[in-house]
Amino acid sequence: MIETLTGALIVFALVVQPVFLGYFLLYNTYTLWLIGLSARQVRRRVAGHFVDDLDLMDRGDLTKPLSMIVPAYNEEVTIVDSVTSLVQCDYPRFEVMVVNDGSSDGTLDRLKDAFRLRRTELSYRPAIGTARVKAVYESTIRLPSSVIRLIVIDKENGGKADALNAGINAATAPYFVSLDADSILDQRALKELMRVIQEDSRVVAVGGQVAIANGCTVRNSQVIEVGLPARSLPRFQMVEYLRSFTTARTGLDRMRSILILSGVFAVFEKETVIRAGGYLTPFLRHRITEEYVGRRAGTVCEDMEIIVRLHRFVLDKLSDRRIVFLPHPVAWTEVPESFESLRKQRGRWYRGLRESLRYHRAMIGRRKYGRIGWFALPAFWLFEYYGPLVEIAGYLCLLFLLVMEQVLDYPLVNYPYLWAFLLASLGYGVLVNVLAVLVGAWRFRYGLADRLQRHLLPFSRRREVLILLAYAVLENFGYRQLTLYWRVRGLWDAWRGKTGWEKFARVGFRPGAAPAHG
């Protein structure tokens, strides 16, 4: 009996050790390759970010108007700051539409007081099905001349995607901006994203990097100095954002394979989104969404699903359209500062990833979907979806073999494989993190004789970069494994049929707060 068990474990060890080692080598090499692709793109975009003459877009007769849609659910802490930031945006013509999605706190009252709202009748084209709209309000305060109007749509709760659809129905401009109510826009953001569309009419959606506002100095609803958060948890997230959201997405953009634009801030061509069915909610009754995902389908991560569906719709029905990602910060957002809030967020993200991949798995391997079908979607399945499961399984198998080695007093673990496994999973991960931080903090030279210098995240002190590099190393030892557990727990929630949003509590932006340096 013991001999049989030992023999089975030997075979098991011989199989699983090289499999896990190969997977981690492949995964981290893939990530490293994306970082390499992104470095040149970041240099080009960052240089252009500071030398582009965006003032040419101040001519309202040449610049397309925008509708800015801000879904808000229980955002009383940040909503006034966010809307104040929006109406100050440097763009010649735009309207701001806040959609109060059945908030149970004082969100609507804060808006009424701050912007002196009055109830009004609104031309509302229900091109996309939504939950019932209860009332529409318009601001009566004096707004900048560039703001066409500021309206608030009060509706029954239907989720963020449903709120965005309500805003699209009320929008009057050919392009709309999806925004989170807890975000702060860079003053140049609208011009920069619309500049991409002005230069290339094939672009149907464009987004950019979302940076972490925790620890930054905020004044007059603008980030005036970039700093590190005071707590460790947001610092680890800053490393994650640089690795996964900035460098990885920039690399995917170079491959024309971007699958997600952050819901915090992105610009879309309204008519194309309407033709594709709008954001996915159970309220939709649209031929395209029913053909692609079925009836009454929904998702907890609408920002990924809409991008994948736009790719699918464009490649099915239209021709030669593009979705673009910019690597420099165009918006700033607050990230969770407690473990419980972060757990909720990561579980939801993973459930949303699973939903989007399952809905559009028919695209995989089909020639007409090009790089999306043969590269982007398979890579997301292999690394983003299965990655947490494989990594946790690798750790558990290693622990199991070490324990059984002691129980049976027989060498089951190949220690060269063990060290190679740890080097591939942890050591290689440290290298990837450090390179991602360096891409974000590196001073790129540009201009006459390369005498000017800029970087992606303009930290005011070198010490902050060194601290972030330390967190890039530490992230692999504890924090990463914890987020893996949360993601797998999110999968378990999905299997149990959980669909809730699990919104985390906001602290709010602290105007004039100095960055933390400790």
Stockholm file with secondary structure:
# STOCKHOLM 1.0

chainA/1-518         MIETLTGALIVFALVVQPVFLGYFLLYNTYTLWLIGLSARQVRRRVAGHFVDDLDLMDRGDLTKPLSMIVPAYNEEVTIVDSVTSLVQCDYPRFEVMVVNDGSSDGTLDRLKDAFRLRRTELSYRPAIGTARVKAVYESTIRLPSSVIRLIVIDKENGGKADALNAGINAATAPYFVSLDADSILDQRALKELMRVIQEDSRVVAVGGQVAIANGCTVRNSQVIEVGLPARSLPRFQMVEYLRSFTTARTGLDRMRSILILSGVFAVFEKETVIRAGGYLTPFLRHRITEEYVGRRAGTVCEDMEIIVRLHRFVLDKLSDRRIVFLPHPVAWTEVPESFESLRKQRGRWYRGLRESLRYHRAMIGRRKYGRIGWFALPAFWLFEYYGPLVEIAGYLCLLFLLVMEQVLDYPLVNYPYLWAFLLASLGYGVLVNVLAVLVGAWRFRYGLADRLQRHLLPFSRRREVLILLAYAVLENFGYRQLTLYWRVRGLWDAWRGKTGWEKFARVGFRPGAAPAHG
#=GR chainA/1-518 SS CHHHHHHHHHHHHHHHHHHHHHHHHHHHHHHHHHHHHHHHHHHHHHHHHHHCCGGGGGCTTTSCCEEEEEEESSCTTTHHHHHHHHHTCSCSSEEEEEEEESCSSSHHHHHHHHHTEEECCCCCCCCSCCSCEEEEEEECSCCCTTEEEEEEEEECCCCHHHHHHHHHHHCCSSEEEEECTTEEECTTHHHHHHHHHHHCTTEEEEEEEEEECTTSEEETTEEEEBCBCSSHHHHHHHHHIIIIIIIHHHHHHHTTCCCCCCTTEEEEEHHHHHHTTSSCCTTCCCHHHHHHHCTTCCCSCHHHHHHHHHHHHHHHHSCSCEEEEEEEEEEEECCCCSHHHHHHHHHHHHHHHHHHHHHTGGGTTCGGGHHIIIIIHHHIIIIIIHHHHHHHHHHHHHHHHHHHHHHHTSCCSCHHHHHHHHIIIIIHHHHHHHHHHHHHHCCEEESGGGCEEECSSCBSCHHHHHHHHHHHHHIIIIIHHHHHHHHHHHHHHHHTTCCCCCCCCCCCCCBTCCCBCC
#=GC SS_cons         CHHHHHHHHHHHHHHHHHHHHHHHHHHHHHHHHHHHHHHHHHHHHHHHHHHCCGGGGGCTTTSCCEEEEEEESSCTTTHHHHHHHHHTCSCSSEEEEEEEESCSSSHHHHHHHHHTEEECCCCCCCCSCCSCEEEEEEECSCCCTTEEEEEEEEECCCCHHHHHHHHHHHCCSSEEEEECTTEEECTTHHHHHHHHHHHCTTEEEEEEEEEECTTSEEETTEEEEBCBCSSHHHHHHHHHIIIIIIIHHHHHHHTTCCCCCCTTEEEEEHHHHHHTTSSCCTTCCCHHHHHHHCTTCCCSCHHHHHHHHHHHHHHHHSCSCEEEEEEEEEEEECCCCSHHHHHHHHHHHHHHHHHHHHHTGGGTTCGGGHHIIIIIHHHIIIIIIHHHHHHHHHHHHHHHHHHHHHHHTSCCSCHHHHHHHHIIIIIHHHHHHHHHHHHHHCCEEESGGGCEEECSSCBSCHHHHHHHHHHHHHIIIIIHHHHHHHHHHHHHHHHTTCCCCCCCCCCCCCBTCCCBCC
//
